[in-house]
Amino acid sequence: MLWSYVLIALLLFTGIYFTLRSRGVQFRMFGEMIRLLCSSGKRESDDSSADGNTHHTVSSFQAFAVSIASRVGTGNLAGVATAIAIG
């Protein structure tokens, strides 16, 4: 029963409810999201290291890209395995 137009209506209602409840945070903070996503990882020198090497931090975009890649890769592997098993 839920896998019909009821699910679409339920998802739309839930999305509108949470948008109103959070006062549209996904629209209000869009610029901040882009700024944080595009900011690069800064180089920081570690004064306690004896060799004086600089260390890189992971930027927000790099963390985002790794997260998306792992989810898409896992989905592709599961999809191919399911298709082979069904075929």
PyMOL Python script that loads the backbone (N, CA, C, O; Angstrom):
from pymol import cmd

cmd.read_pdbstr("""\
ATOM      1  N   MET A   1       0.827  -1.193   0.000  1.00  0.00           N
ATOM      2  CA  MET A   1       0.000   0.000   0.000  1.00  0.00           C
ATOM      3  C   MET A   1       0.875   1.261   0.000  1.00  0.00           C
ATOM      4  O   MET A   1       0.528   2.266  -0.621  1.00  0.00           O
ATOM      5  N   LEU A   2       2.010   1.194   0.703  1.00  0.00           N
ATOM      6  CA  LEU A   2       2.849   2.385   0.832  1.00  0.00           C
ATOM      7  C   LEU A   2       3.627   2.684  -0.448  1.00  0.00           C
ATOM      8  O   LEU A   2       4.008   3.832  -0.675  1.00  0.00           O
ATOM      9  N   TRP A   3       3.874   1.665  -1.298  1.00  0.00           N
ATOM     10  CA  TRP A   3       4.674   1.863  -2.502  1.00  0.00           C
ATOM     11  C   TRP A   3       3.817   2.343  -3.658  1.00  0.00           C
ATOM     12  O   TRP A   3       3.786   1.703  -4.709  1.00  0.00           O
ATOM     13  N   SER A   4       3.140   3.431  -3.489  1.00  0.00           N
ATOM     14  CA  SER A   4       2.316   4.013  -4.543  1.00  0.00           C
ATOM     15  C   SER A   4       2.391   5.529  -4.414  1.00  0.00           C
ATOM     16  O   SER A   4       3.397   6.076  -3.963  1.00  0.00           O
ATOM     17  N   TYR A   5       1.333   6.187  -4.807  1.00  0.00           N
ATOM     18  CA  TYR A   5       1.297   7.639  -4.706  1.00  0.00           C
ATOM     19  C   TYR A   5       1.281   8.105  -3.253  1.00  0.00           C
ATOM     20  O   TYR A   5       1.577   9.265  -2.968  1.00  0.00           O
ATOM     21  N   VAL A   6       0.941   7.216  -2.349  1.00  0.00           N
ATOM     22  CA  VAL A   6       0.943   7.551  -0.927  1.00  0.00           C
ATOM     23  C   VAL A   6       2.365   7.897  -0.480  1.00  0.00           C
ATOM     24  O   VAL A   6       2.568   8.845   0.279  1.00  0.00           O
ATOM     25  N   LEU A   7       3.345   7.127  -0.951  1.00  0.00           N
ATOM     26  CA  LEU A   7       4.734   7.375  -0.576  1.00  0.00           C
ATOM     27  C   LEU A   7       5.215   8.727  -1.107  1.00  0.00           C
ATOM     28  O   LEU A   7       5.903   9.460  -0.397  1.00  0.00           O
ATOM     29  N   ILE A   8       4.863   9.057  -2.335  1.00  0.00           N
ATOM     30  CA  ILE A   8       5.260  10.348  -2.911  1.00  0.00           C
ATOM     31  C   ILE A   8       4.653  11.490  -2.107  1.00  0.00           C
ATOM     32  O   ILE A   8       5.344  12.456  -1.781  1.00  0.00           O
ATOM     33  N   ALA A   9       3.372  11.387  -1.788  1.00  0.00           N
ATOM     34  CA  ALA A   9       2.713  12.431  -0.995  1.00  0.00           C
ATOM     35  C   ALA A   9       3.331  12.532   0.392  1.00  0.00           C
ATOM     36  O   ALA A   9       3.527  13.632   0.909  1.00  0.00           O
ATOM     37  N   LEU A  10       3.638  11.385   0.995  1.00  0.00           N
ATOM     38  CA  LEU A  10       4.240  11.371   2.335  1.00  0.00           C
ATOM     39  C   LEU A  10       5.623  12.021   2.325  1.00  0.00           C
ATOM     40  O   LEU A  10       5.957  12.790   3.227  1.00  0.00           O
ATOM     41  N   LEU A  11       6.421  11.712   1.310  1.00  0.00           N
ATOM     42  CA  LEU A  11       7.751  12.317   1.212  1.00  0.00           C
ATOM     43  C   LEU A  11       7.682  13.821   0.955  1.00  0.00           C
ATOM     44  O   LEU A  11       8.456  14.582   1.537  1.00  0.00           O
ATOM     45  N   LEU A  12       6.774  14.252   0.101  1.00  0.00           N
ATOM     46  CA  LEU A  12       6.606  15.688  -0.145  1.00  0.00           C
ATOM     47  C   LEU A  12       6.145  16.418   1.117  1.00  0.00           C
ATOM     48  O   LEU A  12       6.669  17.484   1.443  1.00  0.00           O
ATOM     49  N   PHE A  13       5.180  15.856   1.818  1.00  0.00           N
ATOM     50  CA  PHE A  13       4.689  16.457   3.057  1.00  0.00           C
ATOM     51  C   PHE A  13       5.804  16.545   4.097  1.00  0.00           C
ATOM     52  O   PHE A  13       5.962  17.566   4.765  1.00  0.00           O
ATOM     53  N   THR A  14       6.573  15.466   4.227  1.00  0.00           N
ATOM     54  CA  THR A  14       7.663  15.452   5.202  1.00  0.00           C
ATOM     55  C   THR A  14       8.727  16.485   4.851  1.00  0.00           C
ATOM     56  O   THR A  14       9.237  17.170   5.738  1.00  0.00           O
ATOM     57  N   GLY A  15       9.068  16.608   3.568  1.00  0.00           N
ATOM     58  CA  GLY A  15      10.050  17.602   3.149  1.00  0.00           C
ATOM     59  C   GLY A  15       9.587  19.021   3.418  1.00  0.00           C
ATOM     60  O   GLY A  15      10.362  19.852   3.892  1.00  0.00           O
ATOM     61  N   ILE A  16       8.333  19.301   3.120  1.00  0.00           N
ATOM     62  CA  ILE A  16       7.782  20.638   3.386  1.00  0.00           C
ATOM     63  C   ILE A  16       7.723  20.905   4.882  1.00  0.00           C
ATOM     64  O   ILE A  16       8.026  22.011   5.330  1.00  0.00           O
ATOM     65  N   TYR A  17       7.334  19.891   5.659  1.00  0.00           N
ATOM     66  CA  TYR A  17       7.259  20.051   7.117  1.00  0.00           C
ATOM     67  C   TYR A  17       8.628  20.415   7.701  1.00  0.00           C
ATOM     68  O   TYR A  17       8.746  21.365   8.475  1.00  0.00           O
ATOM     69  N   PHE A  18       9.663  19.649   7.322  1.00  0.00           N
ATOM     70  CA  PHE A  18      10.984  19.922   7.882  1.00  0.00           C
ATOM     71  C   PHE A  18      11.583  21.221   7.348  1.00  0.00           C
ATOM     72  O   PHE A  18      12.359  21.869   8.050  1.00  0.00           O
ATOM     73  N   THR A  19      11.239  21.615   6.122  1.00  0.00           N
ATOM     74  CA  THR A  19      11.689  22.909   5.603  1.00  0.00           C
ATOM     75  C   THR A  19      11.089  24.042   6.425  1.00  0.00           C
ATOM     76  O   THR A  19      11.791  24.986   6.789  1.00  0.00           O
ATOM     77  N   LEU A  20       9.803  23.953   6.717  1.00  0.00           N
ATOM     78  CA  LEU A  20       9.156  24.990   7.529  1.00  0.00           C
ATOM     79  C   LEU A  20       9.656  24.952   8.964  1.00  0.00           C
ATOM     80  O   LEU A  20       9.880  25.997   9.575  1.00  0.00           O
ATOM     81  N   ARG A  21       9.830  23.765   9.498  1.00  0.00           N
ATOM     82  CA  ARG A  21      10.273  23.615  10.884  1.00  0.00           C
ATOM     83  C   ARG A  21      11.687  24.173  11.094  1.00  0.00           C
ATOM     84  O   ARG A  21      11.976  24.764  12.135  1.00  0.00           O
ATOM     85  N   SER A  22      12.566  23.982  10.097  1.00  0.00           N
ATOM     86  CA  SER A  22      13.942  24.482  10.216  1.00  0.00           C
ATOM     87  C   SER A  22      14.094  25.885   9.612  1.00  0.00           C
ATOM     88  O   SER A  22      15.205  26.398   9.478  1.00  0.00           O
ATOM     89  N   ARG A  23      12.979  26.484   9.260  1.00  0.00           N
ATOM     90  CA  ARG A  23      12.957  27.834   8.670  1.00  0.00           C
ATOM     91  C   ARG A  23      13.812  27.916   7.418  1.00  0.00           C
ATOM     92  O   ARG A  23      14.488  28.920   7.193  1.00  0.00           O
ATOM     93  N   GLY A  24      13.789  26.863   6.594  1.00  0.00           N
ATOM     94  CA  GLY A  24      14.465  26.869   5.294  1.00  0.00           C
ATOM     95  C   GLY A  24      15.971  26.937   5.383  1.00  0.00           C
ATOM     96  O   GLY A  24      16.605  27.675   4.629  1.00  0.00           O
ATOM     97  N   VAL A  25      16.558  26.174   6.299  1.00  0.00           N
ATOM     98  CA  VAL A  25      18.004  26.244   6.497  1.00  0.00           C
ATOM     99  C   VAL A  25      18.772  25.863   5.227  1.00  0.00           C
ATOM    100  O   VAL A  25      19.870  26.375   5.004  1.00  0.00           O
ATOM    101  N   GLN A  26      18.226  24.985   4.399  1.00  0.00           N
ATOM    102  CA  GLN A  26      18.925  24.592   3.184  1.00  0.00           C
ATOM    103  C   GLN A  26      18.991  25.728   2.170  1.00  0.00           C
ATOM    104  O   GLN A  26      19.841  25.714   1.280  1.00  0.00           O
ATOM    105  N   PHE A  27      18.105  26.707   2.297  1.00  0.00           N
ATOM    106  CA  PHE A  27      18.150  27.872   1.416  1.00  0.00           C
ATOM    107  C   PHE A  27      18.909  29.030   2.059  1.00  0.00           C
ATOM    108  O   PHE A  27      19.664  29.731   1.387  1.00  0.00           O
ATOM    109  N   ARG A  28      18.709  29.227   3.358  1.00  0.00           N
ATOM    110  CA  ARG A  28      19.363  30.326   4.058  1.00  0.00           C
ATOM    111  C   ARG A  28      20.873  30.164   4.106  1.00  0.00           C
ATOM    112  O   ARG A  28      21.604  31.146   3.973  1.00  0.00           O
ATOM    113  N   MET A  29      21.344  28.960   4.292  1.00  0.00           N
ATOM    114  CA  MET A  29      22.766  28.710   4.490  1.00  0.00           C
ATOM    115  C   MET A  29      23.461  28.177   3.245  1.00  0.00           C
ATOM    116  O   MET A  29      24.547  27.606   3.346  1.00  0.00           O
ATOM    117  N   PHE A  30      22.850  28.353   2.059  1.00  0.00           N
ATOM    118  CA  PHE A  30      23.423  27.819   0.829  1.00  0.00           C
ATOM    119  C   PHE A  30      24.792  28.421   0.541  1.00  0.00           C
ATOM    120  O   PHE A  30      25.718  27.700   0.170  1.00  0.00           O
ATOM    121  N   GLY A  31      24.931  29.724   0.705  1.00  0.00           N
ATOM    122  CA  GLY A  31      26.220  30.386   0.477  1.00  0.00           C
ATOM    123  C   GLY A  31      27.297  29.884   1.417  1.00  0.00           C
ATOM    124  O   GLY A  31      28.438  29.674   1.004  1.00  0.00           O
ATOM    125  N   GLU A  32      26.947  29.693   2.669  1.00  0.00           N
ATOM    126  CA  GLU A  32      27.895  29.165   3.655  1.00  0.00           C
ATOM    127  C   GLU A  32      28.316  27.742   3.305  1.00  0.00           C
ATOM    128  O   GLU A  32      29.475  27.368   3.481  1.00  0.00           O
ATOM    129  N   MET A  33      27.361  26.950   2.805  1.00  0.00           N
ATOM    130  CA  MET A  33      27.672  25.585   2.407  1.00  0.00           C
ATOM    131  C   MET A  33      28.694  25.578   1.264  1.00  0.00           C
ATOM    132  O   MET A  33      29.658  24.814   1.297  1.00  0.00           O
ATOM    133  N   ILE A  34      28.483  26.420   0.265  1.00  0.00           N
ATOM    134  CA  ILE A  34      29.413  26.489  -0.864  1.00  0.00           C
ATOM    135  C   ILE A  34      30.772  26.994  -0.399  1.00  0.00           C
ATOM    136  O   ILE A  34      31.802  26.485  -0.843  1.00  0.00           O
ATOM    137  N   ARG A  35      30.794  27.990   0.489  1.00  0.00           N
ATOM    138  CA  ARG A  35      32.059  28.516   0.985  1.00  0.00           C
ATOM    139  C   ARG A  35      32.847  27.439   1.725  1.00  0.00           C
ATOM    140  O   ARG A  35      34.053  27.301   1.517  1.00  0.00           O
ATOM    141  N   LEU A  36      32.181  26.684   2.576  1.00  0.00           N
ATOM    142  CA  LEU A  36      32.866  25.633   3.323  1.00  0.00           C
ATOM    143  C   LEU A  36      33.297  24.483   2.428  1.00  0.00           C
ATOM    144  O   LEU A  36      34.354  23.888   2.638  1.00  0.00           O
ATOM    145  N   LEU A  37      32.481  24.169   1.429  1.00  0.00           N
ATOM    146  CA  LEU A  37      32.808  23.076   0.531  1.00  0.00           C
ATOM    147  C   LEU A  37      34.003  23.417  -0.345  1.00  0.00           C
ATOM    148  O   LEU A  37      34.795  22.537  -0.683  1.00  0.00           O
ATOM    149  N   CYS A  38      34.141  24.680  -0.713  1.00  0.00           N
ATOM    150  CA  CYS A  38      35.228  25.090  -1.597  1.00  0.00           C
ATOM    151  C   CYS A  38      36.496  25.498  -0.855  1.00  0.00           C
ATOM    152  O   CYS A  38      37.538  25.678  -1.485  1.00  0.00           O
ATOM    153  N   SER A  39      36.434  25.646   0.459  1.00  0.00           N
ATOM    154  CA  SER A  39      37.636  26.028   1.196  1.00  0.00           C
ATOM    155  C   SER A  39      38.616  24.868   1.168  1.00  0.00           C
ATOM    156  O   SER A  39      38.231  23.712   1.343  1.00  0.00           O
ATOM    157  N   SER A  40      39.873  25.181   0.949  1.00  0.00           N
ATOM    158  CA  SER A  40      40.873  24.124   0.833  1.00  0.00           C
ATOM    159  C   SER A  40      41.464  23.795   2.190  1.00  0.00           C
ATOM    160  O   SER A  40      41.383  24.576   3.138  1.00  0.00           O
ATOM    161  N   GLY A  41      42.062  22.611   2.253  1.00  0.00           N
ATOM    162  CA  GLY A  41      42.768  22.234   3.470  1.00  0.00           C
ATOM    163  C   GLY A  41      44.028  23.066   3.593  1.00  0.00           C
ATOM    164  O   GLY A  41      44.779  23.191   2.626  1.00  0.00           O
ATOM    165  N   LYS A  42      44.267  23.619   4.723  1.00  0.00           N
ATOM    166  CA  LYS A  42      45.420  24.496   4.916  1.00  0.00           C
ATOM    167  C   LYS A  42      46.625  23.679   5.348  1.00  0.00           C
ATOM    168  O   LYS A  42      46.496  22.648   6.008  1.00  0.00           O
ATOM    169  N   ARG A  43      47.791  24.160   4.965  1.00  0.00           N
ATOM    170  CA  ARG A  43      49.027  23.535   5.425  1.00  0.00           C
ATOM    171  C   ARG A  43      49.369  24.083   6.788  1.00  0.00           C
ATOM    172  O   ARG A  43      49.345  25.290   7.024  1.00  0.00           O
ATOM    173  N   GLU A  44      49.683  23.179   7.663  1.00  0.00           N
ATOM    174  CA  GLU A  44      50.069  23.594   9.006  1.00  0.00           C
ATOM    175  C   GLU A  44      51.416  22.978   9.312  1.00  0.00           C
ATOM    176  O   GLU A  44      51.620  21.782   9.108  1.00  0.00           O
ATOM    177  N   SER A  45      52.335  23.790   9.801  1.00  0.00           N
ATOM    178  CA  SER A  45      53.636  23.237  10.173  1.00  0.00           C
ATOM    179  C   SER A  45      53.571  22.806  11.633  1.00  0.00           C
ATOM    180  O   SER A  45      53.072  23.528  12.497  1.00  0.00           O
ATOM    181  N   ASP A  46      54.081  21.630  11.875  1.00  0.00           N
ATOM    182  CA  ASP A  46      54.076  21.081  13.225  1.00  0.00           C
ATOM    183  C   ASP A  46      55.415  21.420  13.874  1.00  0.00           C
ATOM    184  O   ASP A  46      56.452  20.900  13.463  1.00  0.00           O
ATOM    185  N   ASP A  47      55.399  22.278  14.869  1.00  0.00           N
ATOM    186  CA  ASP A  47      56.641  22.698  15.515  1.00  0.00           C
ATOM    187  C   ASP A  47      57.276  21.578  16.318  1.00  0.00           C
ATOM    188  O   ASP A  47      58.479  21.608  16.577  1.00  0.00           O
ATOM    189  N   SER A  48      56.482  20.584  16.716  1.00  0.00           N
ATOM    190  CA  SER A  48      57.027  19.513  17.537  1.00  0.00           C
ATOM    191  C   SER A  48      57.727  18.447  16.716  1.00  0.00           C
ATOM    192  O   SER A  48      58.421  17.600  17.279  1.00  0.00           O
ATOM    193  N   SER A  49      57.560  18.467  15.368  1.00  0.00           N
ATOM    194  CA  SER A  49      58.220  17.443  14.564  1.00  0.00           C
ATOM    195  C   SER A  49      59.678  17.819  14.351  1.00  0.00           C
ATOM    196  O   SER A  49      60.003  18.987  14.138  1.00  0.00           O
ATOM    197  N   ALA A  50      60.544  16.831  14.411  1.00  0.00           N
ATOM    198  CA  ALA A  50      61.980  17.077  14.322  1.00  0.00           C
ATOM    199  C   ALA A  50      62.423  17.363  12.892  1.00  0.00           C
ATOM    200  O   ALA A  50      63.380  18.107  12.676  1.00  0.00           O
ATOM    201  N   ASP A  51      61.732  16.778  11.916  1.00  0.00           N
ATOM    202  CA  ASP A  51      62.175  16.955  10.541  1.00  0.00           C
ATOM    203  C   ASP A  51      61.607  18.207   9.876  1.00  0.00           C
ATOM    204  O   ASP A  51      62.044  18.567   8.783  1.00  0.00           O
ATOM    205  N   GLY A  52      60.653  18.871  10.502  1.00  0.00           N
ATOM    206  CA  GLY A  52      60.139  20.137   9.992  1.00  0.00           C
ATOM    207  C   GLY A  52      59.212  19.985   8.797  1.00  0.00           C
ATOM    208  O   GLY A  52      58.971  20.967   8.094  1.00  0.00           O
ATOM    209  N   ASN A  53      58.685  18.801   8.542  1.00  0.00           N
ATOM    210  CA  ASN A  53      57.767  18.600   7.417  1.00  0.00           C
ATOM    211  C   ASN A  53      56.446  19.303   7.672  1.00  0.00           C
ATOM    212  O   ASN A  53      56.025  19.465   8.817  1.00  0.00           O
ATOM    213  N   THR A  54      55.794  19.720   6.588  1.00  0.00           N
ATOM    214  CA  THR A  54      54.466  20.310   6.717  1.00  0.00           C
ATOM    215  C   THR A  54      53.429  19.207   6.539  1.00  0.00           C
ATOM    216  O   THR A  54      53.654  18.244   5.805  1.00  0.00           O
ATOM    217  N   HIS A  55      52.316  19.352   7.202  1.00  0.00           N
ATOM    218  CA  HIS A  55      51.256  18.359   7.159  1.00  0.00           C
ATOM    219  C   HIS A  55      50.044  18.958   6.471  1.00  0.00           C
ATOM    220  O   HIS A  55      49.717  20.128   6.668  1.00  0.00           O
ATOM    221  N   HIS A  56      49.383  18.146   5.664  1.00  0.00           N
ATOM    222  CA  HIS A  56      48.177  18.588   4.967  1.00  0.00           C
ATOM    223  C   HIS A  56      46.957  18.149   5.764  1.00  0.00           C
ATOM    224  O   HIS A  56      46.945  17.080   6.374  1.00  0.00           O
ATOM    225  N   THR A  57      45.946  18.983   5.747  1.00  0.00           N
ATOM    226  CA  THR A  57      44.674  18.588   6.313  1.00  0.00           C
ATOM    227  C   THR A  57      43.732  18.261   5.168  1.00  0.00           C
ATOM    228  O   THR A  57      43.978  18.676   4.035  1.00  0.00           O
ATOM    229  N   VAL A  58      42.681  17.540   5.430  1.00  0.00           N
ATOM    230  CA  VAL A  58      41.705  17.175   4.420  1.00  0.00           C
ATOM    231  C   VAL A  58      40.680  18.293   4.319  1.00  0.00           C
ATOM    232  O   VAL A  58      40.095  18.698   5.324  1.00  0.00           O
ATOM    233  N   SER A  59      40.464  18.792   3.106  1.00  0.00           N
ATOM    234  CA  SER A  59      39.480  19.855   2.923  1.00  0.00           C
ATOM    235  C   SER A  59      38.079  19.272   2.963  1.00  0.00           C
ATOM    236  O   SER A  59      37.896  18.058   2.866  1.00  0.00           O
ATOM    237  N   SER A  60      37.102  20.136   3.106  1.00  0.00           N
ATOM    238  CA  SER A  60      35.706  19.696   3.126  1.00  0.00           C
ATOM    239  C   SER A  60      35.326  19.040   1.811  1.00  0.00           C
ATOM    240  O   SER A  60      34.599  18.046   1.803  1.00  0.00           O
ATOM    241  N   PHE A  61      35.809  19.584   0.695  1.00  0.00           N
ATOM    242  CA  PHE A  61      35.481  19.007  -0.600  1.00  0.00           C
ATOM    243  C   PHE A  61      36.091  17.623  -0.765  1.00  0.00           C
ATOM    244  O   PHE A  61      35.454  16.732  -1.327  1.00  0.00           O
ATOM    245  N   GLN A  62      37.313  17.429  -0.284  1.00  0.00           N
ATOM    246  CA  GLN A  62      37.938  16.115  -0.372  1.00  0.00           C
ATOM    247  C   GLN A  62      37.161  15.084   0.442  1.00  0.00           C
ATOM    248  O   GLN A  62      36.967  13.957  -0.014  1.00  0.00           O
ATOM    249  N   ALA A  63      36.720  15.452   1.625  1.00  0.00           N
ATOM    250  CA  ALA A  63      35.919  14.541   2.447  1.00  0.00           C
ATOM    251  C   ALA A  63      34.589  14.241   1.767  1.00  0.00           C
ATOM    252  O   ALA A  63      34.125  13.101   1.795  1.00  0.00           O
ATOM    253  N   PHE A  64      33.971  15.247   1.157  1.00  0.00           N
ATOM    254  CA  PHE A  64      32.716  15.076   0.430  1.00  0.00           C
ATOM    255  C   PHE A  64      32.905  14.133  -0.759  1.00  0.00           C
ATOM    256  O   PHE A  64      32.088  13.240  -0.983  1.00  0.00           O
ATOM    257  N   ALA A  65      33.983  14.335  -1.517  1.00  0.00           N
ATOM    258  CA  ALA A  65      34.239  13.507  -2.695  1.00  0.00           C
ATOM    259  C   ALA A  65      34.486  12.047  -2.322  1.00  0.00           C
ATOM    260  O   ALA A  65      34.001  11.144  -3.005  1.00  0.00           O
ATOM    261  N   VAL A  66      35.228  11.810  -1.256  1.00  0.00           N
ATOM    262  CA  VAL A  66      35.477  10.439  -0.811  1.00  0.00           C
ATOM    263  C   VAL A  66      34.179   9.787  -0.348  1.00  0.00           C
ATOM    264  O   VAL A  66      33.943   8.613  -0.632  1.00  0.00           O
ATOM    265  N   SER A  67      33.351  10.523   0.349  1.00  0.00           N
ATOM    266  CA  SER A  67      32.077   9.985   0.822  1.00  0.00           C
ATOM    267  C   SER A  67      31.172   9.609  -0.348  1.00  0.00           C
ATOM    268  O   SER A  67      30.592   8.523  -0.357  1.00  0.00           O
ATOM    269  N   ILE A  68      31.048  10.491  -1.326  1.00  0.00           N
ATOM    270  CA  ILE A  68      30.212  10.206  -2.487  1.00  0.00           C
ATOM    271  C   ILE A  68      30.780   9.043  -3.286  1.00  0.00           C
ATOM    272  O   ILE A  68      30.027   8.181  -3.737  1.00  0.00           O
ATOM    273  N   ALA A  69      32.094   9.004  -3.467  1.00  0.00           N
ATOM    274  CA  ALA A  69      32.717   7.927  -4.236  1.00  0.00           C
ATOM    275  C   ALA A  69      32.500   6.569  -3.584  1.00  0.00           C
ATOM    276  O   ALA A  69      32.251   5.580  -4.272  1.00  0.00           O
ATOM    277  N   SER A  70      32.593   6.520  -2.268  1.00  0.00           N
ATOM    278  CA  SER A  70      32.406   5.236  -1.599  1.00  0.00           C
ATOM    279  C   SER A  70      30.958   4.769  -1.693  1.00  0.00           C
ATOM    280  O   SER A  70      30.701   3.572  -1.823  1.00  0.00           O
ATOM    281  N   ARG A  71      30.022   5.691  -1.631  1.00  0.00           N
ATOM    282  CA  ARG A  71      28.608   5.302  -1.724  1.00  0.00           C
ATOM    283  C   ARG A  71      28.248   4.870  -3.136  1.00  0.00           C
ATOM    284  O   ARG A  71      27.548   3.875  -3.319  1.00  0.00           O
ATOM    285  N   VAL A  72      28.720   5.611  -4.141  1.00  0.00           N
ATOM    286  CA  VAL A  72      28.423   5.257  -5.525  1.00  0.00           C
ATOM    287  C   VAL A  72      29.107   3.949  -5.895  1.00  0.00           C
ATOM    288  O   VAL A  72      28.509   3.105  -6.563  1.00  0.00           O
ATOM    289  N   GLY A  73      30.352   3.773  -5.467  1.00  0.00           N
ATOM    290  CA  GLY A  73      31.073   2.538  -5.766  1.00  0.00           C
ATOM    291  C   GLY A  73      30.410   1.326  -5.157  1.00  0.00           C
ATOM    292  O   GLY A  73      30.285   0.290  -5.810  1.00  0.00           O
ATOM    293  N   THR A  74      29.984   1.442  -3.917  1.00  0.00           N
ATOM    294  CA  THR A  74      29.298   0.332  -3.262  1.00  0.00           C
ATOM    295  C   THR A  74      27.981   0.025  -3.955  1.00  0.00           C
ATOM    296  O   THR A  74      27.627  -1.141  -4.131  1.00  0.00           O
ATOM    297  N   GLY A  75      27.256   1.059  -4.348  1.00  0.00           N
ATOM    298  CA  GLY A  75      25.989   0.863  -5.066  1.00  0.00           C
ATOM    299  C   GLY A  75      26.196   0.188  -6.405  1.00  0.00           C
ATOM    300  O   GLY A  75      25.409  -0.675  -6.794  1.00  0.00           O
ATOM    301  N   ASN A  76      27.259   0.575  -7.122  1.00  0.00           N
ATOM    302  CA  ASN A  76      27.544  -0.059  -8.406  1.00  0.00           C
ATOM    303  C   ASN A  76      27.887  -1.524  -8.229  1.00  0.00           C
ATOM    304  O   ASN A  76      27.403  -2.369  -8.982  1.00  0.00           O
ATOM    305  N   LEU A  77      28.715  -1.837  -7.244  1.00  0.00           N
ATOM    306  CA  LEU A  77      29.075  -3.237  -7.006  1.00  0.00           C
ATOM    307  C   LEU A  77      27.854  -4.068  -6.615  1.00  0.00           C
ATOM    308  O   LEU A  77      27.673  -5.184  -7.101  1.00  0.00           O
ATOM    309  N   ALA A  78      27.032  -3.527  -5.749  1.00  0.00           N
ATOM    310  CA  ALA A  78      25.834  -4.259  -5.336  1.00  0.00           C
ATOM    311  C   ALA A  78      24.865  -4.421  -6.501  1.00  0.00           C
ATOM    312  O   ALA A  78      24.227  -5.465  -6.635  1.00  0.00           O
ATOM    313  N   GLY A  79      24.752  -3.403  -7.338  1.00  0.00           N
ATOM    314  CA  GLY A  79      23.862  -3.485  -8.497  1.00  0.00           C
ATOM    315  C   GLY A  79      24.312  -4.531  -9.499  1.00  0.00           C
ATOM    316  O   GLY A  79      23.492  -5.291 -10.015  1.00  0.00           O
ATOM    317  N   VAL A  80      25.602  -4.578  -9.778  1.00  0.00           N
ATOM    318  CA  VAL A  80      26.131  -5.574 -10.710  1.00  0.00           C
ATOM    319  C   VAL A  80      25.985  -6.977 -10.126  1.00  0.00           C
ATOM    320  O   VAL A  80      25.610  -7.910 -10.836  1.00  0.00           O
ATOM    321  N   ALA A  81      26.278  -7.129  -8.840  1.00  0.00           N
ATOM    322  CA  ALA A  81      26.139  -8.444  -8.213  1.00  0.00           C
ATOM    323  C   ALA A  81      24.679  -8.910  -8.244  1.00  0.00           C
ATOM    324  O   ALA A  81      24.407 -10.085  -8.489  1.00  0.00           O
ATOM    325  N   THR A  82      23.753  -8.001  -7.998  1.00  0.00           N
ATOM    326  CA  THR A  82      22.331  -8.353  -8.052  1.00  0.00           C
ATOM    327  C   THR A  82      21.907  -8.728  -9.460  1.00  0.00           C
ATOM    328  O   THR A  82      21.169  -9.694  -9.653  1.00  0.00           O
ATOM    329  N   ALA A  83      22.371  -7.965 -10.447  1.00  0.00           N
ATOM    330  CA  ALA A  83      22.025  -8.267 -11.842  1.00  0.00           C
ATOM    331  C   ALA A  83      22.573  -9.616 -12.277  1.00  0.00           C
ATOM    332  O   ALA A  83      21.895 -10.367 -12.979  1.00  0.00           O
ATOM    333  N   ILE A  84      23.794  -9.926 -11.864  1.00  0.00           N
ATOM    334  CA  ILE A  84      24.379 -11.238 -12.202  1.00  0.00           C
ATOM    335  C   ILE A  84      23.606 -12.355 -11.520  1.00  0.00           C
ATOM    336  O   ILE A  84      23.330 -13.388 -12.130  1.00  0.00           O
ATOM    337  N   ALA A  85      23.256 -12.149 -10.253  1.00  0.00           N
ATOM    338  CA  ALA A  85      22.537 -13.180  -9.516  1.00  0.00           C
ATOM    339  C   ALA A  85      21.141 -13.417 -10.115  1.00  0.00           C
ATOM    340  O   ALA A  85      20.692 -14.560 -10.200  1.00  0.00           O
ATOM    341  N   ILE A  86      20.468 -12.361 -10.522  1.00  0.00           N
ATOM    342  CA  ILE A  86      19.128 -12.502 -11.088  1.00  0.00           C
ATOM    343  C   ILE A  86      19.206 -13.085 -12.500  1.00  0.00           C
ATOM    344  O   ILE A  86      18.371 -13.900 -12.891  1.00  0.00           O
ATOM    345  N   GLY A  87      20.225 -12.654 -13.265  1.00  0.00           N
ATOM    346  CA  GLY A  87      20.376 -13.106 -14.655  1.00  0.00           C
ATOM    347  C   GLY A  87      20.800 -14.520 -14.714  1.00  0.00           C
ATOM    348  O   GLY A  87      20.976 -15.067 -15.803  1.00  0.00           O
TER     349      GLY A  87
END
""", "prot")
cmd.dss("prot")
cmd.show_as("cartoon", "prot")
cmd.util.cbc("prot")
cmd.orient("prot")
